[in-house]
Amino acid sequence: MVYVAVEDTDCCTRNCCEASRPFTLRILDHLGQEVMTLERPLKCSSCCFPCCLQEIEIQAPPGVPIGYVTQTWHPCLPKLTLQNDKRENVLKVVGPCVACTCCSDIDFEIKSLDEVTRIGKITKQWSGCVKEAFTDSDNFGIQFPLDLEVKMKAVTLGACFLIDYMFFEGCE
């Protein structure tokens, strides 16, 4: 185990806002030191009204923004944009048309800004019928080039958490 993620929200927020809830996610190393913080504001979720799209801010060290993940509106596909600390677009993430499919892995491709070149992927890994049906835990894998800037690697990790909350938190 390299890192542990701890969500900082109250019970009322988790129950009332469910998967759309705002949160602070603290990423801790094996010594319990906070090395990264993910901040997600409260945003309404609706595919019909693209006025309150999802986003998350990645801070490393905590309090110092290094990047953002913002939802890009599309009528059918889950799309996210990975941005640097100046909010300049760097990469795109494009998911499948139906994100809550059964019995297989689900890939969200990490692509160049023009969405032509695939440079990696975030995969929601199928865990088996019993675990998928009776638990709220999910397994993800992230693949990206070794030479990707370390800050963008951290932003990709933030994208993985946002994908989990947006598409898989309510699927169980």
ChimeraX commands (.cxc) that place a marker at each C-alpha (Angstrom):
marker #1 position 0.00,0.00,0.00 radius 0.5
marker #1 position 1.40,3.36,-1.03 radius 0.5
marker #1 position -1.40,5.82,-0.18 radius 0.5
marker #1 position -4.67,5.89,1.73 radius 0.5
marker #1 position -7.55,8.17,0.77 radius 0.5
marker #1 position -9.76,9.55,3.55 radius 0.5
marker #1 position -12.97,11.44,2.76 radius 0.5
marker #1 position -13.78,14.40,4.98 radius 0.5
marker #1 position -17.57,14.97,4.90 radius 0.5
marker #1 position -20.32,14.78,7.47 radius 0.5
marker #1 position -23.08,12.18,7.65 radius 0.5
marker #1 position -25.81,14.62,6.59 radius 0.5
marker #1 position -23.92,15.65,3.45 radius 0.5
marker #1 position -23.20,12.02,2.49 radius 0.5
marker #1 position -26.86,11.04,2.92 radius 0.5
marker #1 position -28.55,14.12,1.44 radius 0.5
marker #1 position -26.25,14.82,-1.51 radius 0.5
marker #1 position -25.11,11.23,-2.11 radius 0.5
marker #1 position -22.81,10.89,-5.15 radius 0.5
marker #1 position -23.00,14.63,-5.96 radius 0.5
marker #1 position -21.74,15.62,-2.53 radius 0.5
marker #1 position -18.93,18.09,-1.98 radius 0.5
marker #1 position -15.91,16.66,-0.19 radius 0.5
marker #1 position -12.32,17.04,0.81 radius 0.5
marker #1 position -10.35,13.88,0.08 radius 0.5
marker #1 position -7.06,13.63,1.92 radius 0.5
marker #1 position -4.38,11.39,0.41 radius 0.5
marker #1 position -2.04,10.09,3.12 radius 0.5
marker #1 position 1.28,8.29,2.73 radius 0.5
marker #1 position 2.30,5.19,4.72 radius 0.5
marker #1 position 3.38,7.43,7.63 radius 0.5
marker #1 position -0.02,9.14,7.81 radius 0.5
marker #1 position 1.30,12.40,6.35 radius 0.5
marker #1 position -1.09,14.24,4.05 radius 0.5
marker #1 position 0.64,14.50,0.66 radius 0.5
marker #1 position -2.27,15.54,-1.55 radius 0.5
marker #1 position -5.75,17.00,-1.13 radius 0.5
marker #1 position -8.70,16.78,-3.54 radius 0.5
marker #1 position -11.43,19.41,-3.16 radius 0.5
marker #1 position -14.80,18.88,-4.83 radius 0.5
marker #1 position -17.44,21.63,-4.58 radius 0.5
marker #1 position -21.17,20.90,-4.57 radius 0.5
marker #1 position -22.49,20.81,-8.14 radius 0.5
marker #1 position -25.85,19.60,-9.42 radius 0.5
marker #1 position -25.71,16.54,-11.68 radius 0.5
marker #1 position -27.88,16.61,-14.75 radius 0.5
marker #1 position -27.08,15.53,-18.28 radius 0.5
marker #1 position -29.89,17.77,-19.57 radius 0.5
marker #1 position -28.64,20.99,-17.96 radius 0.5
marker #1 position -24.92,21.56,-18.51 radius 0.5
marker #1 position -24.75,24.65,-16.32 radius 0.5
marker #1 position -23.28,23.01,-13.18 radius 0.5
marker #1 position -20.69,20.58,-14.46 radius 0.5
marker #1 position -18.56,18.58,-12.05 radius 0.5
marker #1 position -15.02,19.53,-11.11 radius 0.5
marker #1 position -12.30,18.73,-8.62 radius 0.5
marker #1 position -9.19,20.66,-7.55 radius 0.5
marker #1 position -5.97,18.75,-6.87 radius 0.5
marker #1 position -3.56,20.22,-4.32 radius 0.5
marker #1 position -0.03,18.99,-3.60 radius 0.5
marker #1 position 1.16,19.81,-1.08 radius 0.5
marker #1 position -2.20,20.50,0.57 radius 0.5
marker #1 position -3.26,24.09,-0.04 radius 0.5
marker #1 position -1.24,24.48,-3.27 radius 0.5
marker #1 position -3.35,23.83,-6.41 radius 0.5
marker #1 position -1.47,21.84,-9.07 radius 0.5
marker #1 position -4.37,21.06,-11.37 radius 0.5
marker #1 position -8.07,20.59,-11.99 radius 0.5
marker #1 position -10.39,18.04,-13.53 radius 0.5
marker #1 position -13.51,19.52,-15.11 radius 0.5
marker #1 position -16.45,17.78,-16.71 radius 0.5
marker #1 position -16.96,18.59,-20.38 radius 0.5
marker #1 position -20.61,18.47,-21.45 radius 0.5
marker #1 position -21.52,15.87,-24.04 radius 0.5
marker #1 position -25.01,14.42,-24.68 radius 0.5
marker #1 position -23.86,10.76,-24.67 radius 0.5
marker #1 position -20.27,10.33,-23.53 radius 0.5
marker #1 position -18.63,10.96,-20.17 radius 0.5
marker #1 position -15.90,13.51,-20.88 radius 0.5
marker #1 position -13.44,15.24,-18.58 radius 0.5
marker #1 position -10.67,17.76,-19.17 radius 0.5
marker #1 position -7.44,17.63,-17.17 radius 0.5
marker #1 position -6.01,21.09,-16.53 radius 0.5
marker #1 position -2.77,22.39,-15.05 radius 0.5
marker #1 position -2.48,24.87,-12.16 radius 0.5
marker #1 position -3.18,27.79,-14.53 radius 0.5
marker #1 position -6.41,26.08,-15.68 radius 0.5
marker #1 position -4.91,25.43,-19.14 radius 0.5
marker #1 position -6.27,22.29,-20.80 radius 0.5
marker #1 position -3.65,19.53,-21.00 radius 0.5
marker #1 position -5.43,16.19,-21.59 radius 0.5
marker #1 position -8.91,14.75,-22.14 radius 0.5
marker #1 position -10.61,11.70,-20.64 radius 0.5
marker #1 position -13.35,10.03,-22.66 radius 0.5
marker #1 position -15.50,7.23,-21.28 radius 0.5
marker #1 position -17.92,4.77,-22.83 radius 0.5
marker #1 position -21.52,5.61,-23.70 radius 0.5
marker #1 position -22.87,3.44,-20.86 radius 0.5
marker #1 position -20.66,3.60,-17.78 radius 0.5
marker #1 position -22.53,1.17,-15.51 radius 0.5
marker #1 position -22.13,-2.02,-17.52 radius 0.5
marker #1 position -21.89,-5.44,-15.88 radius 0.5
marker #1 position -19.37,-8.25,-15.94 radius 0.5
marker #1 position -16.48,-6.42,-17.57 radius 0.5
marker #1 position -13.86,-3.73,-17.04 radius 0.5
marker #1 position -14.83,-0.20,-18.06 radius 0.5
marker #1 position -12.15,1.95,-19.72 radius 0.5
marker #1 position -11.99,5.73,-19.67 radius 0.5
marker #1 position -9.34,6.66,-22.23 radius 0.5
marker #1 position -6.82,9.40,-21.51 radius 0.5
marker #1 position -6.29,11.27,-24.77 radius 0.5
marker #1 position -4.53,14.23,-26.27 radius 0.5
marker #1 position -6.47,17.51,-26.41 radius 0.5
marker #1 position -7.63,16.82,-29.96 radius 0.5
marker #1 position -8.87,13.39,-28.74 radius 0.5
marker #1 position -6.92,11.61,-31.51 radius 0.5
marker #1 position -3.98,10.10,-29.62 radius 0.5
marker #1 position -4.62,7.68,-26.75 radius 0.5
marker #1 position -1.92,8.04,-24.09 radius 0.5
marker #1 position -3.39,5.98,-21.26 radius 0.5
marker #1 position -6.55,4.90,-19.48 radius 0.5
marker #1 position -8.40,4.80,-16.20 radius 0.5
marker #1 position -10.09,1.43,-15.77 radius 0.5
marker #1 position -12.92,0.54,-13.41 radius 0.5
marker #1 position -12.05,-3.11,-12.86 radius 0.5
marker #1 position -14.78,-5.74,-12.59 radius 0.5
marker #1 position -14.56,-7.34,-9.13 radius 0.5
marker #1 position -17.00,-10.20,-9.52 radius 0.5
marker #1 position -20.74,-10.52,-8.97 radius 0.5
marker #1 position -20.68,-10.84,-5.18 radius 0.5
marker #1 position -18.39,-7.88,-4.48 radius 0.5
marker #1 position -20.12,-5.69,-7.07 radius 0.5
marker #1 position -23.59,-6.52,-5.73 radius 0.5
marker #1 position -23.00,-6.43,-1.99 radius 0.5
marker #1 position -20.28,-3.84,-1.38 radius 0.5
marker #1 position -19.68,-0.21,-2.22 radius 0.5
marker #1 position -15.98,-0.73,-2.92 radius 0.5
marker #1 position -14.49,-0.47,-6.39 radius 0.5
marker #1 position -11.09,-1.23,-7.89 radius 0.5
marker #1 position -9.49,1.10,-10.42 radius 0.5
marker #1 position -6.32,0.97,-12.44 radius 0.5
marker #1 position -4.54,3.92,-14.03 radius 0.5
marker #1 position -2.12,3.69,-16.96 radius 0.5
marker #1 position -0.15,6.66,-18.25 radius 0.5
marker #1 position 3.27,7.25,-19.82 radius 0.5
marker #1 position 6.23,7.16,-17.43 radius 0.5
marker #1 position 7.39,10.53,-18.77 radius 0.5
marker #1 position 4.09,12.28,-18.00 radius 0.5
marker #1 position 4.73,15.27,-15.72 radius 0.5
marker #1 position 4.34,14.22,-12.08 radius 0.5
marker #1 position 1.73,16.95,-11.45 radius 0.5
marker #1 position -0.40,15.59,-14.32 radius 0.5
marker #1 position -0.06,12.11,-12.83 radius 0.5
marker #1 position -1.57,13.50,-9.64 radius 0.5
marker #1 position -4.34,15.22,-11.65 radius 0.5
marker #1 position -5.04,11.85,-13.33 radius 0.5
marker #1 position -5.45,10.31,-9.87 radius 0.5
marker #1 position -7.95,13.09,-9.11 radius 0.5
marker #1 position -9.80,12.22,-12.33 radius 0.5
marker #1 position -10.02,8.62,-11.16 radius 0.5
marker #1 position -11.74,9.66,-7.92 radius 0.5
marker #1 position -14.11,12.01,-9.77 radius 0.5
marker #1 position -15.04,9.22,-12.21 radius 0.5
marker #1 position -15.78,6.91,-9.28 radius 0.5
marker #1 position -18.08,9.45,-7.62 radius 0.5
marker #1 position -19.78,10.55,-10.84 radius 0.5
marker #1 position -20.45,7.17,-12.46 radius 0.5
marker #1 position -20.08,4.36,-9.94 radius 0.5
marker #1 position -21.08,5.68,-6.51 radius 0.5
marker #1 position -24.78,5.01,-7.18 radius 0.5
marker #1 position -24.46,1.93,-9.41 radius 0.5
marker #1 position -24.38,-0.68,-6.67 radius 0.5
marker link #1:1,2 radius 0.2
marker link #1:2,3 radius 0.2
marker link #1:3,4 radius 0.2
marker link #1:4,5 radius 0.2
marker link #1:5,6 radius 0.2
marker link #1:6,7 radius 0.2
marker link #1:7,8 radius 0.2
marker link #1:8,9 radius 0.2
marker link #1:9,10 radius 0.2
marker link #1:10,11 radius 0.2
marker link #1:11,12 radius 0.2
marker link #1:12,13 radius 0.2
marker link #1:13,14 radius 0.2
marker link #1:14,15 radius 0.2
marker link #1:15,16 radius 0.2
marker link #1:16,17 radius 0.2
marker link #1:17,18 radius 0.2
marker link #1:18,19 radius 0.2
marker link #1:19,20 radius 0.2
marker link #1:20,21 radius 0.2
marker link #1:21,22 radius 0.2
marker link #1:22,23 radius 0.2
marker link #1:23,24 radius 0.2
marker link #1:24,25 radius 0.2
marker link #1:25,26 radius 0.2
marker link #1:26,27 radius 0.2
marker link #1:27,28 radius 0.2
marker link #1:28,29 radius 0.2
marker link #1:29,30 radius 0.2
marker link #1:30,31 radius 0.2
marker link #1:31,32 radius 0.2
marker link #1:32,33 radius 0.2
marker link #1:33,34 radius 0.2
marker link #1:34,35 radius 0.2
marker link #1:35,36 radius 0.2
marker link #1:36,37 radius 0.2
marker link #1:37,38 radius 0.2
marker link #1:38,39 radius 0.2
marker link #1:39,40 radius 0.2
marker link #1:40,41 radius 0.2
marker link #1:41,42 radius 0.2
marker link #1:42,43 radius 0.2
marker link #1:43,44 radius 0.2
marker link #1:44,45 radius 0.2
marker link #1:45,46 radius 0.2
marker link #1:46,47 radius 0.2
marker link #1:47,48 radius 0.2
marker link #1:48,49 radius 0.2
marker link #1:49,50 radius 0.2
marker link #1:50,51 radius 0.2
marker link #1:51,52 radius 0.2
marker link #1:52,53 radius 0.2
marker link #1:53,54 radius 0.2
marker link #1:54,55 radius 0.2
marker link #1:55,56 radius 0.2
marker link #1:56,57 radius 0.2
marker link #1:57,58 radius 0.2
marker link #1:58,59 radius 0.2
marker link #1:59,60 radius 0.2
marker link #1:60,61 radius 0.2
marker link #1:61,62 radius 0.2
marker link #1:62,63 radius 0.2
marker link #1:63,64 radius 0.2
marker link #1:64,65 radius 0.2
marker link #1:65,66 radius 0.2
marker link #1:66,67 radius 0.2
marker link #1:67,68 radius 0.2
marker link #1:68,69 radius 0.2
marker link #1:69,70 radius 0.2
marker link #1:70,71 radius 0.2
marker link #1:71,72 radius 0.2
marker link #1:72,73 radius 0.2
marker link #1:73,74 radius 0.2
marker link #1:74,75 radius 0.2
marker link #1:75,76 radius 0.2
marker link #1:76,77 radius 0.2
marker link #1:77,78 radius 0.2
marker link #1:78,79 radius 0.2
marker link #1:79,80 radius 0.2
marker link #1:80,81 radius 0.2
marker link #1:81,82 radius 0.2
marker link #1:82,83 radius 0.2
marker link #1:83,84 radius 0.2
marker link #1:84,85 radius 0.2
marker link #1:85,86 radius 0.2
marker link #1:86,87 radius 0.2
marker link #1:87,88 radius 0.2
marker link #1:88,89 radius 0.2
marker link #1:89,90 radius 0.2
marker link #1:90,91 radius 0.2
marker link #1:91,92 radius 0.2
marker link #1:92,93 radius 0.2
marker link #1:93,94 radius 0.2
marker link #1:94,95 radius 0.2
marker link #1:95,96 radius 0.2
marker link #1:96,97 radius 0.2
marker link #1:97,98 radius 0.2
marker link #1:98,99 radius 0.2
marker link #1:99,100 radius 0.2
marker link #1:100,101 radius 0.2
marker link #1:101,102 radius 0.2
marker link #1:102,103 radius 0.2
marker link #1:103,104 radius 0.2
marker link #1:104,105 radius 0.2
marker link #1:105,106 radius 0.2
marker link #1:106,107 radius 0.2
marker link #1:107,108 radius 0.2
marker link #1:108,109 radius 0.2
marker link #1:109,110 radius 0.2
marker link #1:110,111 radius 0.2
marker link #1:111,112 radius 0.2
marker link #1:112,113 radius 0.2
marker link #1:113,114 radius 0.2
marker link #1:114,115 radius 0.2
marker link #1:115,116 radius 0.2
marker link #1:116,117 radius 0.2
marker link #1:117,118 radius 0.2
marker link #1:118,119 radius 0.2
marker link #1:119,120 radius 0.2
marker link #1:120,121 radius 0.2
marker link #1:121,122 radius 0.2
marker link #1:122,123 radius 0.2
marker link #1:123,124 radius 0.2
marker link #1:124,125 radius 0.2
marker link #1:125,126 radius 0.2
marker link #1:126,127 radius 0.2
marker link #1:127,128 radius 0.2
marker link #1:128,129 radius 0.2
marker link #1:129,130 radius 0.2
marker link #1:130,131 radius 0.2
marker link #1:131,132 radius 0.2
marker link #1:132,133 radius 0.2
marker link #1:133,134 radius 0.2
marker link #1:134,135 radius 0.2
marker link #1:135,136 radius 0.2
marker link #1:136,137 radius 0.2
marker link #1:137,138 radius 0.2
marker link #1:138,139 radius 0.2
marker link #1:139,140 radius 0.2
marker link #1:140,141 radius 0.2
marker link #1:141,142 radius 0.2
marker link #1:142,143 radius 0.2
marker link #1:143,144 radius 0.2
marker link #1:144,145 radius 0.2
marker link #1:145,146 radius 0.2
marker link #1:146,147 radius 0.2
marker link #1:147,148 radius 0.2
marker link #1:148,149 radius 0.2
marker link #1:149,150 radius 0.2
marker link #1:150,151 radius 0.2
marker link #1:151,152 radius 0.2
marker link #1:152,153 radius 0.2
marker link #1:153,154 radius 0.2
marker link #1:154,155 radius 0.2
marker link #1:155,156 radius 0.2
marker link #1:156,157 radius 0.2
marker link #1:157,158 radius 0.2
marker link #1:158,159 radius 0.2
marker link #1:159,160 radius 0.2
marker link #1:160,161 radius 0.2
marker link #1:161,162 radius 0.2
marker link #1:162,163 radius 0.2
marker link #1:163,164 radius 0.2
marker link #1:164,165 radius 0.2
marker link #1:165,166 radius 0.2
marker link #1:166,167 radius 0.2
marker link #1:167,168 radius 0.2
marker link #1:168,169 radius 0.2
marker link #1:169,170 radius 0.2
marker link #1:170,171 radius 0.2
marker link #1:171,172 radius 0.2
view
